[in-house]
Amino acid sequence: MMTPSSSPGAPSRKIIVLGAGISGLTCAYRLHQAGIDVEVLDREAAPGGVMQTRAVDGFLTEGGPNSFQSGEEVLSLIHDVGLDGELLEADAQMPRYIYFRGQLHRAPMGPGALIFTKLLSAGAKLKLVREPWAPSNPDGHEESIREFVTRRLGGELHDVMLAPLVSGIYAGDTAKLSMQSVFPLLVELETKYGGLLKGFMRHMKAERKKREAEGRAKTRRTLCSFKNGLKTFPVKIAGQLGGRVHLNCEVRAVRANPGGGFTLEVQENGAMQEYRSDRLVLATPVFETAEHLKNLAVSLSAHPWPKTLSVEFTQAATDLASIELPPLAGVCLAWKKSDVPHNLNGFGFLIPRTEGIRLLGCIWSSSLYPHRAPDGWTLLTNFIGGATDPEIISLSEGQLVDAVRNDLQTILGMSAAPRVVTVNRYDHAIPQYNLGHKARIDAARHAVGQIPGLYLAGNYLSGVSVGDCIKQAHETVKQILSADEHG
């Protein structure tokens, strides 16, 4: 770790977190719990980033993620901020569907179901049985998801099942997404055990022994939300932090001080302010983080910082700015139940790109959680766009609605006109963990790690889900607390 030649003196322990999304808020809350003086700055008028819930005439819609999966870090945070009574869990047995060859098929949820599913041919099922003897990665090069899955499990399983699943998480292109970055555990299982089936069984056995040794029960894995939507989460955390969260703050410049610490020039509610801190957590979207690193590079070009450090920060900023963020739209449409031929008993459906359907997937929101629609109505949340369909950025709101409606009519049979509840457009949506992603992130972490008190958090680092962001934020907090212990 590099330090400037002049001594910064005794640190005051003050930390500024840039970004009031779930990553930044989690960091700030856990630091506050640890007794650290922390403040959060965010350019938006409300906390939560893309985690925004809207109530429209009795409908409850989500502007970003629609659910999160329960896990130790998530459930612990929910408990600590006092949201146990607001938590909703979806029925774990609720079926998921894949639209394939003109029909909705139940997605197989276990090894036995794979044998009987009509989604795969006999040849594809035989390929699964032969997985333990599939060829290994010959030269150990980084593979795309499509390369890895096709090699070990077959092209048919990739096209019909894995690619739609990845579309549902990343809205991404499996030919570009890195297997190592998106599914690192599967790559590790192949490397360590020579196959997925054998590796998974040994991994589960090791995990069970570890839990038993630590006296931990197995954490249930269910899809969750809150009675009043996901926005409840960031709003509650921000409320716990009180006046430490500053909204409507646009950071115009970030400097690393020669004597240690950071200076931020901030336009807050129309007026310029200067903030100083000993430590800084960049929990902003990746394109904003890239700009902050570029700003820091300018200040690092001056004495007493090593001359090479500014170059390294400039490269890290360039690498982060190169991460693909394809456009995505979420279109929430409602029909009277009497106008919907399908019973909609399930989570929703995903669609292989080979089906000639533009829609990526559809969540049956009013089936998943209660009070998402007025009595007698059905609410469907639909996603369109992503890395395989960036042209949606040029469509008007009306054209987006028409495209979604036409696909839903084909799949579910609704002929009646829907009620348009909300349309949420994101020109730069989910970070794509494309080939080379790990190298880019490792380089950025290395650069940032050379400045005492500078840290990263966000959905571009090690997972895009709500749970991933919370888990990664906890890791950032551990780094900060560890630095305190050894400082």
N, C-alpha and C positions, 0 to 999 in steps of 0.2 A: 504494500500500500504506500503510495507516495504522499508526502506531506510538504507544505510550503516551508521555506527556510525559517520564517519568523514564527514564533510560538503563538498559538491562538489563546493561550491562557486557560483558565478553568472554564469548562463548558457550563452553560446555564441549563442544559437539558431540554431546551425548547425545541420542538419539532413542528415544522409546517408540512402538511400533507396537501398536495395539489390534486384535486379531483374528489368529488363527493359521490362517485358511483359506489357500488357495493365493495369494491377493492379498497378504495380510499377510506370509506367510512369504517370498514372492519379494522383496518390498520389503526385509525385514530381512536376508535373505541377501546381496543385492546391496550393501546399505549396509555390512554387515560386511566384505564383500570390499574395499570402498573404504576400509576402516580407520576406520569410524565406530562409536562406542560405541552399540550398539543393544540394546534389550530388547523382548520381545514378551509381551503379556498376553492371555490368552484365558479365557473363563468355563468352557469345556468341560474334560473330563478328558483329552482326547486332541487332538492337532493335526489339522488338515485340514478343519474345518467339516463340510459335507455329504459331503465326499469320504471315505467310510468303506466299507471292504471287510470282509465277514464270511465266515469259513470255517465251513460247517455240514455235518458228516458227509460230507466229500469234495466238497461244492459250494462254489463261490466266487462270492459275490454282491456287487453294488455298491449302496450306499445312496443315492448321488447320481448324478453323471455316470457313464456306462459306458465312455466312450472320450474321447480328445481328438485333435484333428487336429494333425499335425506342422506346424511352422513354425520360422522362424529362432530366435525368442526361446525357444520351448519346447525345441527340440533343444539349444540352447546351455546352457540351465539343466540339462537332463538330463545333459549331458556334464560340466558343472562340478561337479555334486554326486556324480558317479561312478555313474550309473545306466545307462550305455550297455549293459551286459551284461544288464540286466533288461528292456530295452525289447522289446515285442512289436508287430509291425505286422500289421494285418489285410490280407488279400489285396485289393488295389485293384480287381481285376476281379470281386470277389464281388458278385452282383446284389442290388439292393434291389427291394422290391415295394410295390405299392399295391393295396389291396383295393377293387375297383370292380365294381359290378353282379354281386356274388356270386362273383367270381373274383379270384385273385392275378395281377396283371400286372407284368411287369418294368418298373421305372421307367426311362424313357429317360435315358441318361447323356451325351448329346451331341446336337448339332443334327440329325445324320442320323437318329438313333433317334427323334426327335420326328416325323419324316415318316411312319415306319412303325408307330408305337405304336397300339394299339387303345384307348388311354385317351382319345384325342381324336377327335372327329368330323372329317369333311372340312371343315366350316365353321370349326371351331376352328383347324385347320391353315392354312387360308387366311388367317385373322386373324393368325397368326404371320408368314406371308410378307409381309403388308401392314404389319407393325410399323413400318418406317421412315417410313410415311406416317400413322401414328396421330396423333390430335390431341394437342397439348401441353396442359399444365396452364394453363388460360386466365388465371387471376389470380394464379398462383404460390402459392396457399394450401397449407398443410400437408395432405397427403393420407394417408388410411389405406392400408395395404397393399392392401386390397380395391379401393379407388378407383383407385389407381395401376395395379395389374396388370390390372384389368378394362378400364381406358381404353386401355392400350397393347397388351395381349396377349389380352384377352377374358375373359369371365366363366367360360367352361368351363375354361380352363387354370387360372384361379385356384381354382375349386372342387375340381377333381380332383387338381391337382398342387401348386400353391403353398401352399394352405391346410394340407394335411397336412404339408408340409415345415415350415411355421412351427409347427404343433402339436408336431412332433418336437423343435424347438429351444426354444420359449418356452412351450409348452402354452397358447398365447394365442389371442385372437380377432382375426382380420385386419381386422374392421370397426373395431376400436379401436386396434390397433397402428399406430404412426407409421412410414410408409415412410422418412421422412427419418432416423429414429433407428435403425431395424432394418437397412435396406439403403441407407445414405447414398451408396455408390458408384453405385448405379443411378440415384438422383435426380441425382447430379452428371453422369453420362453423358448423361442426357436434357437437362439444362440447358446443358451445354457443347457437345454435338454434335447435339442435336435428336432423338436416337433411341438405343435400347439396342444394336442390332446394330452400327451404324456406330461408336458410342461405345466399345463393348467391343473391337472390332477395333483401334481407334486406341489405346485404353488398353493393351492387351496389347503392341502394338508399342513404345509408349513405355517400358513396364516392361522389355521385353527389352533395349532400348538402354541403359537405366539400369544394368541388371545387367552388361551387357558393359563399360560404361564403368568400373564399379566392380570389375570382375574377379570377380563373384560368379556361382556356378552357381545354376540354378533349384532352389529348395527343393522337395523332393518333398512332396506332400500326401496323406498316408495316415492312416487311423484307427489309433490306438495305445493300448496299455495297458502293464501290466507283468506279469511272470510271476505275482506274488502280488497282483495287483490294483492299483487306482489309489491306495489308501491308502499304498502304497510311496513315492509322491512326497512328500507332506507329511511323512511320518515321517522320510524321509531328510534333507529340508531342515532340519527341526527338530533332527535329530541333529547336523547340521553346525554349528548354532548353539549346541548344548550347553546350558549353564545359563542362557543368555540368554532361553530360552522359559519363561514362567511360566504354568502351567495352573491350573485351579480358581480363577481370579481374576475376581471380579465387580466391575466398575467402578461404584461408587455415585454418584460425582460427578466432574465435570471442570471445572476453573477455569482461565481465562487470568489469569496473574499480572500485576499492574499494572506491575511492572518488567521484564516479558518472561518467556517460558517458561510452563509449565503445571504444575498440581498435580492429582494424581488421588487420590481416596479409593477404596481397593480392599479388598474383603473377600477375603482370600487364605487358602484352607484354613480358613475359619471365623473368622479373626482380621482385624481392621481394620489396614490398612497405608496409608502415604502414599508415593506416588511423585512425584518431580519430574523434569521434563525440559525441555530447551531447545526441543525440537521434538516434534511429535506427528503421527502418521499414523493417521487413522481408517480402518481396513480391516475394520470390522465390517459385519454385514448392514445393509441400508438402514434398517430400523426402529430398530435400535440406534444407528446414526449420527444419526438424527433426534433421539433422546433426548439424545445427547451435545451436539449443536448447541443444543438447548434449554437444557441445563445451562450451556453456554458463554455463552449469551445473558444469563443471570442475572448472571454475573460481569462481563460487558461493560457492564452497566447502571451500573457504578460508575466513579468517576473513576479514571484519566485518559482512559478510552476515549471516543471521540465518542458522543454519545447516540443517534445514528441507527444505530450499528453493532449494538446489541442488538436493535433492531427488525428489521434485515436478517437477523440470525441466527435470530430467531424465525420469520420468514417462510420462510427456507430450511429450517428444521426442519419446518414445516408442509407445505411442498412435498414434501420427501422422505417424510414420513409418509403422504402421499396416494398414493404409488406403489402400484399394485395388486400384491398377492402372493397369487395364487389357490391353493387347496389342490390337492395332487397326491399320488398314491400310486403307489409302485412295488411290484408284486407279482411275486415270483419263484416260479414253479411248475416242477415237474419231472415228467417222464413217462419210463417205460421206452421205449427207442427202438422196441421192437416194438409199442407202443401208439400210435405216431404215424404216420398214413398218409402225411404229406408228408415228402419227403427233407430238408427244411430246409437246402438248399444255398444259403446267402445270408446277408445281414446281418439281414434281418427285413422287417417291413412297416409302412406307415402307412395311415391310414384317413380318407378324406374325411368331413367331418361330415354330408354329405348321404346317407350310406349307412345311417343308422339303427343304427349300432354304437356302443356307449358307449366302448369301448376306443380310446385315442388311437393306440397303436402297440405293437409287439412286437419285441424284439431277440432274435435266436436266439443267445444268449450262448455256448452250447457249440459252435456252428458258427463263431463269430467268432474265438475264441481257445482255445488248448489248455488242458486241465486245469481247465475250469470246471465239469465234472460227472464223476462216477465212470464207469468203463467201463459201457456199456450204457444210459446215461441221457442225457436231453436236458434242458437248462435253458433256460427262456424267461423273459426279463425284460419285464414288461408295465407300461404306464403308463395311468393312468385319472384323470380329473379335469380340472384346468386351468380357464382362464377361461370356457370354454364349458360347463363342467359342475361348478360350485362346490358342487352339492348332495352330492358325495361326502363332504364333511366330516361329514355326519350318518350315514354308513354305518358299521356295525361291521366289524371285520376279516373276519369270516365273510361278510358281505354283499359286501365288496370282492372276496374270493376267488371267490364265486359269480358275480358279475357278469363278472369276467375269464374264468372257466372257461367260462361260457355263450357268450361271444363267440368264444373260441378254438375251441370245439366247432363253432360255425357256420362259422368260417373255415378251420380246419385239420382238422376232423373227428375230434378225439379224443373218444372216448366213455368211456374209463377215467377214474377219479378221479385227480387229480394229487397229487403230494406237495407240500405247502406248505413252501417252504424259508424265505423271509423275506417280511415285509410291512413296508414303510417308508412312514410317513405324514408328510406335511408340511402343516401348516395354513397356512403362509405359505411358498410355494415360490419360483418364479422371478419376479424383478422384471419387470413388464410395461412395455415402452417405448411406452406409449399416447400418443395425440395430445397435444402440449404437453410431451413428455418433455424434449426438448432445451432448451426455455426454462427448465424447472424445474432441470435440471442446470447450465445456464449461470449461473443466479442463485445456486445453491448454491456453485458454484466461485468466483463473484465475491465472495460474502460471506467464504468461507474464505480467499481470497487476500489479504484485507485484514489478516489476523493473521499477523505474521511467524512462520514455523515450523510452520504448520498445513497439513495436506495430507489429501487424500481418496484412497482406493483401494477398488475393489470391483466386483461384477458388475452394479451398477445404473448405472454410468457410461457405458461404451462397448462393451458386449458381454457376454453371459452365459456364453460357453463358457470352458473351462479356458484355451485359448490366448489368448482375449480378455483374461481376467483377468491372465495373465502379462504380456502386452504392455502393458496399461494400468499394471500395477505398475512395469514398467520406465520408463514415462513419468514416473511419480511420482518414482522415484529420480533420473531426469535433472533434474527440477525442483529436487530437494534439492541435488544436486551443483552445479548451476548457481548456486543461491543462495549456496552456499559460495564458489564462485569469485568471485562479484561482491560478497560480503559483506565 
